[in-house]
């Protein structure tokens, strides 16, 4: 029987439908429900249980308004949201490397139950895979002012949840065949930036030994910026921007209020940086858990987690996904493009320089998407890798540039396949089979896609096991040739860093939205 003993009690999993050699345990609590008296507080230990707890279904997702294909939606009243899931070889030798995954979603949506994140294929490569849910939106990242009448409510509660999950892994993963001394922490998008933040947090030191960042996003707020967001959300919710007022608002009320604030930014072209992609929540440089933005810390040679080996990846057409799903403002006129550059403090000629390096007759929208994708994801990710290497860390850099593939005649033609945000994750997890993911991949997969997935899962597994994904690390003085480019076999080679010298020549900082 697939029954395991944890500190809180015994749990029963089940064999994977895809691979009977893999056992899965889903919806296992790593902390208590963060509501009631524990709302806006640090996570507390899960309550123990008697008997054997059935852990065969994903746990409830964190409060959010998103409804994602193939994933459960949040229902008001769902509270036991701090759960994790495990995939492990059923007859593994023990002491296996562990990969812990933090999902993305702009800190406001997503969950460990997304079909992208099924850990079966990676577990078959000899890993114990852990995915987790954590608090999102205001519950996880909203600033709650102190009022002197009760315990202080910390910022970065979502990060604190992630630390609690890592502590659970340290204390318990051996029961599932994993080694607490061989933990790789991985994430994509906001999940990747969460990993970078934990690398810079003393409180997380020693809880993981390697890290994987895919498409880290350039976003870290000051306490003042977070307080201003709280005032906007509280006003939209019709409550005072105080600890008591916010506690009186239900999670559903704060989700709805946050959505209204976001929509106002979307509809107001004069609202500055947040108009283009209004992500209003994220890590807060509170001077406590997080001293400052990870890139700022690493560039200064401090808090770079140089003892943590690092693997970084980004896609080459990041922002085209955000445009395709309608979450980004449309910039289609020259004046809009100039306003965008000014809103982010970019020189007027910067957009023109991008245009010069795009194919002839590239529309304004393509210039905007290329520039914004680098600003938020690609350049930020690359700078994190280089700063880590300069600080003495062992660092690997890669880019995902698969733009063709799929079965002929099934819509997977190169004309509409983009190497956009999130497209790399089904390949890295080896989850090309789920129809819910075919939109990300531009159509059903073909043989070359499966071969690419085999190579990418192999790189993750090798890095988690030995710290070497299969190519040379950065030398600390620049990229050189030490960058792996992921493409399907036979794809034409393309320039993947055509714009990086523009940022270096201009000496431009990366601005948090």
Secondary structure, DSSP 8 states (H G I E B T S, - for coil): --EEE-SS-EEE-EE-SS-TTEEEEEEEESS--S-GGGTTS--------SSEEE-BS-----S-S---TTS----TT-----EEEEEEETT--SSEEEEEEE--STTTS--TTSGGG--HHHHHTT-EEEEE----HHHHH------SSS----S-HHHHHHHHHHHHHHHHGGGGTEEEEEEEEEEETHHHHHHHHHHT-GGGTTS-SEEEEES-----EEHHHHHHHHHHHHHHHTS-SSHHHHHHS-HHHHHHHHHHHHHHHHH-TTSGGGGTS------EE-SSS--S-HHHHHHTTSS--TTSEEEEEEETTTTHHHHHTT-S----SHHHHHHHHHHTT--HHHHHHHHHHS-TT--HHHHHHHHHHIIIIIHHHHHHHHHHHHTT--EEEEEE-----S-TTTT--TTT----TTTTHHHHHT----GGGHHHHTSS--HHHHHHHHHHHHHHHHHHHHS--SS----SS--TT-EEEE--TT-----S-TTHHHHHHHT------
